[in-house]
Amino acid sequence: MPSPDTSYVSDPTPGRGALRAARSWLHSDAPSLSLNGPWRFRLSPTARAAEDFAAEGFDDAGWDSIPVPSHWVLQGDGAHGRPIYTNVQFPFPIDPPHVPDENPTGDYRRHVELPAAWSDAERVVLRFDGVESLFRVWVNGEEIGGASGSRLAHEFDVTSAVRPGDNVVAVRVHQWSAASYVEDQDQWWLPGIFRDVTLLARPAGGVEDVWLRAGFDDGQGRIEPEVTAGASAFPVTLRLPELGVEQVWASPADVTPFDVGAVQPWSAEVPRLYDVTVSTAAETVALRVGFRTVEIRGDRFLVNGRRVVFHGMNRHETHPVRGRVFDEEHARADLARMKRFNVNAIRTSHYPPHPRLLDLADELGFWVVLECDLETHGFDAVGWAGNPSDDPAWREAYLDRVRRTVERDKNHPSIVLWSLGNEAGTGSNLAAMSAWVHARDTGRPVHYEGDHTGAYTDVYSRMYASVPEVRQIGTDGSRAPLLNCTPAQGARQRTKPFLLCEYAHAMGNGPGALDQYEALVHEHPRLHGGFVWEWRDHGIATTTADGTPYFAYGGDFGEVVHDGNFVMDGMLLSDDVPTPSLYEFKAVVQPLRLAFDGDELVVTSLRHSADTSDLRFHWRVEHDGALVDAGELDVPVLAPGGSARVPLPPVPVAKDAETWLTVDVALAAATAWADQGHVLATAQLDRSAARPAPAVRPRTDWRPSEGTLTLGIAEFTGGSLTRLAGRPVTGPRLELFRAPTDNDEGASTEVEESDASIAGISNAALWRRDGLDRLTTRRVAVERAADALRTVDRVSAANSGLWVTVETLWSLEGDELELRVETAPSSGWPTVWPRIGIRFELPDGAAPVDGADWFGLGPLESYPDSLRAARTGRFTAGVRELSVAYARPQETGHRSALRQLTLTSAGTGVVRIAALPDARGRRPGFTLARHTPQQIARAAHPYQLPESATSHLIIDAAQHGLGSRACGPDVWPDFALRPESRTIRLRLAAG
Ligand code: GAL
């Protein structure tokens, strides 16, 4: 048999054969058959495998079985190839529109029994909701057609090929095709039939398509209907029972806009939906309509006349086991989680999600930016030469993509912006897409970040702009040049609403500065918020050779080119665990502003459309974290934007403890996404009486010392601590290193606010260069006085002339043991430091330290530029819970502003530590972990961390901020830790 002609694989033309025009994904009562389930499957290494499999009688008995929907690389334990992760890079030569001969090709076959009743159908349609990347389809040996556009729906007319009873459907899927050049999103390449396959019986006189544009104006609803049906389908009836609406259209000419009277509008906060049916004699289609009007007025983006602020997430469809295969239950839980974390918007980066996701977004309430399946980022590597976005040969492919995007999802009230795609450079094909959308849907503006000059889009959008730059964009009269814009283009952009389609790169530990971005939104109404990059990590569940489970990232499957852990940049870990950054986000964007003013609380609603009648305001007073009183505040119901002052309850102030008042704003009743009592917003007020720290007692009787010494609960040999409260302990030793975060490893040049001298070099590289991870000590002096011990150490790294002097003073102060550590850097340290801390090692023993009980900031980790979710209180956690299992191990676990810490063993206190403020009132933070920073820095995955029962306690006088330099700005200067002298002062006691 001659090998088949595969030239179509390199053809940008999007479809062929009986491919039908795009239409809405409708809920219809017309018969349908799901073709999901097991299919016969064969994988070939090239596109040239014989096409004999498409024949009806082909014997596939020897083939594997594979579930549809699925990705073949995630099936069969590696027998069907492996996933590939790249961000910008193409995993094949840049040779558009060609792809290599090595082109994994999956052939699928299954039988389907067509019910006898289907012989009444006017047409039989075969729908594919998602196939990556190019496929062809045969029915009973007859070739029907083919299509590309992986995350788009494709329907084929198979009427002439099907028959009652048994039918054979055969599908050939190529992993690589011309389409791969325009599907270069930052994600795993996951081939296969990964969304539903459905056979639809289309009745004569059915509803082919329907579009109900439901507007809202001044309390009134209006529907602009569009019905696609043959003349014989009429009369068509629209029913909206809740409003008593029934429209009977005798002919297509009757299908005209109509008012429905008073309605409740739809918004992300109050997602009010009305059930509607559209029927002919042959078919009824059910829709859920939400009345809302999207509008751009000047530089404001409005829904129902009110400005929208996006507190959004970029949402990829990704799951550690299923890949991009949709699971409705999981998606619903995921969206409910977003709501609980005050997320109000989703950008469907970077392709349309499974269509049901939009039903859920309508129902739960999100502002959605629906993005087309388009990205050509890899052309960046060749200076954008040959970029399809400006090549007429690709125009039809681009238009086909945007038509399929808009037509499929046009009925959803949640969608408030169409996005042409992501990182596809710029060019006339994008402009043509925009023109098509503008003509088709006048009710939603067009977004595309790559249109830097604003030539064909309606909103100004950027990614990862720094805080000063965003401020400049928001400021009237600013002449500061905008990215890639002439002054005139910049002026044009400043007339539009602005949003950050991506910001706050949430890779690993971070980002910092969420609160700085949020503050700008309230200062400059042109700024409409943005979308965090991104919602979740894309780890793939796998195991090591010895069966240890872990979440894989780029390189773990032996890819030739890959982008490592750049795919692990979500606020959720791969297994759905929210990272501290998500709590920070929740706190920063909380929908109520709570400010204390004297004896009053000033409450301001930042909501778009909901009043506050669903909320309760709880208060409590704590003394050193212990509850002393609680109650509820009587806050009047606030309209959106409204404000009220309410008196605070009387707060009993303790003499010997800190006094804190906490106000929590909680849901009065359960919602579709949270339980009653779920807290949406929190604020704290410090009412503590001033309590100066005890002065340091001067000593003059120092004399050289040797040998052993006991001071209260501490035992020393040669000036070094050996036992504390009867257990072996070593330390304290100076610790300047932290296991670099992904942001610390970031080498972007965007450091202008901080330090231009490190542009292009990561902080982590500089720390390693300066030997912060390999400090050595030379003891300069050991001295004792009555009830006191003093050591002086000079700490420095191999081949470095820089050092830090560390003076350690132990003394008995009454029945307490005080430790005071003074660190003083030599001059000349050139970079920021990750931390200034002291580390103790608490080895495994009879009663190993395995937990902490503390009064300070918690419950989660916090850093100088990520402190908003942290509150002052008393917290307890096991040593393992104190660390976050970031996909690539890195700095984690720092709790700021410590007052009291009890190290525990099986819940029982073994050592108590009180942290005294330094002369400027600053308090240290602490980290308790099973591993040292150096051990953590050596591991690429959590399973590579050595087994350890030793606990390491680090008390930090200071930590460097987090920033978001993995993809964005470095740490803001205010939160950057410059080498400086610090004092750590602790009081220690047993138990
Ligand atoms: C953006 C891109 C995203 C992602 C992000 C970095 O440039 O649009 O898809 O790659 O950077 O994680």
Boltz pocket constraint, residues with backbone or C-beta under 6 A from the ligand:
constraints:
  - pocket:
      binder: B
      contacts: [[A, 87], [A, 185], [A, 186], [A, 350], [A, 422], [A, 423], [A, 463], [A, 502], [A, 505], [A, 533], [A, 566], [A, 569], [A, 967]]
      max_distance: 6.0
